[in-house]
Amino acid sequence: MNALPSDTLIADLKALILDAAEKDAPPGGLTDDEVLFGPDSRLALDSLDALQVSMAIQERFGVRMPDSKDTRRALSSVAHLAEFLRARRP
């Protein structure tokens, strides 16, 4: 993963999130720092979406995302998720 350029990783993660959650991109697309969960999210992702995204990340990148405060922080935005994956990729 470290070999992937940052822009490529971010684009891959945006596509993975939308696909796993079965959502369409919001108008203007996802921004890197956009909130993914909660009342401020344009995607309105919920806990089932978090599980689906976590499973897709494990399948695609080989990184398990246990239910923890760190995982919730990682899933707060695409940029945070990219940082989380770079730090934990085997």
Backbone as CSV, one residue per row, in Angstrom:
resi,resn,N_x,N_y,N_z,CA_x,CA_y,CA_z,C_x,C_y,C_z
1,MET,0.813,-1.194,0.000,0.000,0.000,0.000,0.849,1.248,0.000
2,ASN,1.966,1.217,0.708,2.822,2.394,0.739,3.283,2.786,-0.652
3,ALA,3.275,1.837,-1.598,3.684,2.119,-2.961,2.598,2.873,-3.722
4,LEU,1.352,2.805,-3.249,0.272,3.514,-3.923,0.402,5.014,-3.686
5,PRO,0.345,5.793,-4.749,0.317,7.245,-4.541,-0.908,7.632,-3.717
6,SER,-0.773,8.661,-2.939,-1.848,9.100,-2.049,-3.150,9.336,-2.806
7,ASP,-3.072,9.999,-3.963,-4.286,10.276,-4.737,-4.963,8.996,-5.189
8,THR,-4.175,7.980,-5.546,-4.730,6.701,-5.978,-5.420,6.003,-4.809
9,LEU,-4.784,5.999,-3.652,-5.379,5.388,-2.464,-6.685,6.082,-2.107
10,ILE,-6.696,7.399,-2.107,-7.901,8.164,-1.771,-9.021,7.831,-2.756
11,ALA,-8.721,7.799,-4.036,-9.736,7.475,-5.050,-10.255,6.050,-4.855
12,ASP,-9.351,5.106,-4.577,-9.753,3.720,-4.328,-10.674,3.629,-3.118
13,LEU,-10.334,4.355,-2.059,-11.150,4.313,-0.838,-12.527,4.919,-1.059
14,LYS,-12.603,6.005,-1.797,-13.904,6.617,-2.082,-14.794,5.637,-2.832
15,ALA,-14.238,4.978,-3.850,-15.008,4.004,-4.627,-15.418,2.818,-3.755
16,LEU,-14.500,2.348,-2.909,-14.781,1.210,-2.035,-15.903,1.550,-1.055
17,ILE,-15.861,2.717,-0.461,-16.882,3.134,0.510,-18.255,3.199,-0.157
18,LEU,-18.317,3.849,-1.312,-19.598,3.979,-2.010,-20.131,2.618,-2.441
19,ASP,-19.252,1.760,-2.926,-19.664,0.430,-3.366,-20.121,-0.424,-2.183
20,ALA,-19.334,-0.462,-1.119,-19.664,-1.290,0.044,-20.968,-0.837,0.705
21,ALA,-21.193,0.459,0.740,-22.405,0.985,1.371,-23.579,1.082,0.391
22,GLU,-23.311,0.719,-0.872,-24.332,0.781,-1.919,-24.976,2.163,-1.986
23,LYS,-24.116,3.178,-2.053,-24.560,4.573,-2.130,-24.044,5.197,-3.422
24,ASP,-24.761,6.194,-3.891,-24.287,6.996,-5.008,-23.446,8.133,-4.452
25,ALA,-22.497,8.594,-5.251,-21.680,9.732,-4.826,-22.585,10.954,-4.657
26,PRO,-22.358,11.726,-3.607,-23.160,12.932,-3.423,-22.802,13.963,-4.493
27,PRO,-23.652,14.953,-4.698,-23.342,15.991,-5.689,-21.955,16.583,-5.439
28,GLY,-21.153,16.627,-6.486,-19.794,17.151,-6.360,-18.790,16.105,-5.899
29,GLY,-19.264,14.892,-5.588,-18.384,13.815,-5.145,-18.001,13.947,-3.683
30,LEU,-17.325,12.927,-3.197,-16.833,12.931,-1.813,-15.558,13.755,-1.730
31,THR,-15.429,14.523,-0.675,-14.169,15.213,-0.423,-13.332,14.347,0.507
32,ASP,-12.041,14.594,0.547,-11.146,13.776,1.366,-11.484,13.869,2.850
33,ASP,-11.896,15.043,3.315,-12.157,15.265,4.738,-13.641,15.268,5.093
34,GLU,-14.469,14.858,4.171,-15.909,14.842,4.406,-16.292,13.841,5.500
35,VAL,-17.207,14.230,6.357,-17.709,13.368,7.422,-18.502,12.235,6.784
36,LEU,-18.173,10.990,7.161,-18.846,9.835,6.563,-20.039,9.340,7.369
37,PHE,-20.017,9.531,8.687,-21.080,9.033,9.567,-21.623,10.176,10.412
38,GLY,-22.859,10.018,10.852,-23.446,10.995,11.757,-24.332,11.998,11.046
39,PRO,-24.870,12.930,11.822,-25.848,13.879,11.286,-25.284,14.831,10.234
40,ASP,-23.965,15.024,10.206,-23.365,15.940,9.232,-22.957,15.241,7.940
41,SER,-23.194,13.940,7.847,-22.789,13.168,6.678,-23.805,13.294,5.544
42,ARG,-23.319,13.620,4.343,-24.215,13.649,3.183,-24.585,12.237,2.738
43,LEU,-23.762,11.244,3.096,-24.051,9.862,2.729,-25.015,9.193,3.692
44,ALA,-25.142,9.732,4.905,-26.020,9.172,5.941,-25.693,7.697,6.194
45,LEU,-24.398,7.389,6.353,-23.987,6.019,6.637,-24.342,5.651,8.068
46,ASP,-24.677,4.375,8.274,-25.044,3.897,9.606,-24.115,2.762,10.027
47,SER,-24.447,2.105,11.132,-23.568,1.056,11.665,-23.470,-0.150,10.730
48,LEU,-24.536,-0.476,10.018,-24.464,-1.565,9.041,-23.508,-1.196,7.908
49,ASP,-23.565,0.059,7.469,-22.625,0.527,6.448,-21.190,0.435,6.958
50,ALA,-20.973,0.776,8.224,-19.624,0.696,8.807,-19.110,-0.738,8.759
51,LEU,-19.984,-1.688,9.077,-19.601,-3.096,9.023,-19.258,-3.508,7.599
52,GLN,-20.075,-3.105,6.643,-19.832,-3.451,5.240,-18.535,-2.816,4.735
53,VAL,-18.284,-1.576,5.094,-17.047,-0.896,4.687,-15.849,-1.588,5.338
54,SER,-15.965,-1.925,6.619,-14.875,-2.614,7.321,-14.541,-3.946,6.659
55,MET,-15.569,-4.696,6.288,-15.348,-5.982,5.635,-14.702,-5.796,4.265
56,ALA,-15.123,-4.791,3.531,-14.541,-4.515,2.215,-13.075,-4.092,2.342
57,ILE,-12.760,-3.329,3.373,-11.371,-2.910,3.608,-10.507,-4.120,3.927
58,GLN,-11.030,-5.019,4.765,-10.268,-6.219,5.106,-10.017,-7.065,3.857
59,GLU,-11.050,-7.211,3.030,-10.906,-8.014,1.812,-9.930,-7.363,0.828
60,ARG,-10.043,-6.063,0.625,-9.235,-5.362,-0.390,-7.805,-5.106,0.067
61,PHE,-7.636,-4.703,1.337,-6.321,-4.266,1.809,-5.678,-5.213,2.822
62,GLY,-6.423,-6.207,3.295,-5.863,-7.144,4.256,-5.686,-6.567,5.649
63,VAL,-6.424,-5.518,5.958,-6.336,-4.872,7.269,-7.659,-5.082,8.000
64,ARG,-7.578,-5.751,9.139,-8.774,-5.986,9.958,-9.071,-4.736,10.765
65,MET,-10.350,-4.387,10.839,-10.759,-3.196,11.569,-11.619,-3.615,12.750
66,PRO,-10.984,-3.858,13.910,-11.760,-4.252,15.088,-12.629,-3.090,15.566
67,ASP,-13.690,-3.418,16.269,-14.564,-2.378,16.807,-13.838,-1.675,17.946
68,SER,-13.381,-0.489,17.676,-12.651,0.271,18.685,-12.777,1.764,18.393
69,LYS,-12.333,2.548,19.352,-12.337,3.991,19.175,-11.460,4.395,17.989
70,ASP,-10.315,3.700,17.808,-9.428,3.998,16.680,-10.112,3.734,15.345
71,THR,-10.879,2.662,15.274,-11.585,2.332,14.039,-12.656,3.373,13.747
72,ARG,-13.392,3.766,14.756,-14.416,4.805,14.550,-13.776,6.105,14.081
73,ARG,-12.622,6.436,14.621,-11.907,7.635,14.194,-11.439,7.471,12.741
74,ALA,-10.936,6.266,12.410,-10.448,6.006,11.044,-11.574,6.144,10.028
75,LEU,-12.769,5.706,10.400,-13.895,5.766,9.475,-14.593,7.125,9.465
76,SER,-14.035,8.096,10.149,-14.682,9.405,10.193,-14.564,10.164,8.881
77,SER,-13.518,9.881,8.088,-13.365,10.526,6.780,-12.457,9.664,5.910
78,VAL,-12.459,9.934,4.626,-11.603,9.195,3.698,-10.133,9.447,4.028
79,ALA,-9.788,10.681,4.351,-8.397,11.008,4.681,-7.930,10.258,5.925
80,HIS,-8.782,10.196,6.954,-8.425,9.451,8.175,-8.280,7.964,7.873
81,LEU,-9.148,7.439,7.013,-9.076,6.029,6.662,-7.780,5.722,5.914
82,ALA,-7.384,6.588,5.015,-6.129,6.392,4.281,-4.941,6.392,5.239
83,GLU,-4.943,7.302,6.190,-3.872,7.379,7.180,-3.846,6.098,8.039
84,PHE,-5.009,5.642,8.462,-5.136,4.416,9.258,-4.558,3.229,8.483
85,LEU,-4.917,3.101,7.222,-4.459,1.979,6.417,-2.953,2.027,6.170
86,ARG,-2.417,3.194,5.906,-0.977,3.316,5.698,-0.203,2.869,6.944
87,ALA,-0.743,3.154,8.105,-0.052,2.815,9.355,-0.159,1.328,9.693
88,ARG,-1.179,0.641,9.157,-1.420,-0.744,9.566,-1.293,-1.775,8.466
89,ARG,-1.050,-1.359,7.283,-0.961,-2.303,6.164,0.206,-3.265,6.368
90,PRO,-0.072,-4.594,6.265,1.023,-5.565,6.444,2.059,-5.452,5.337
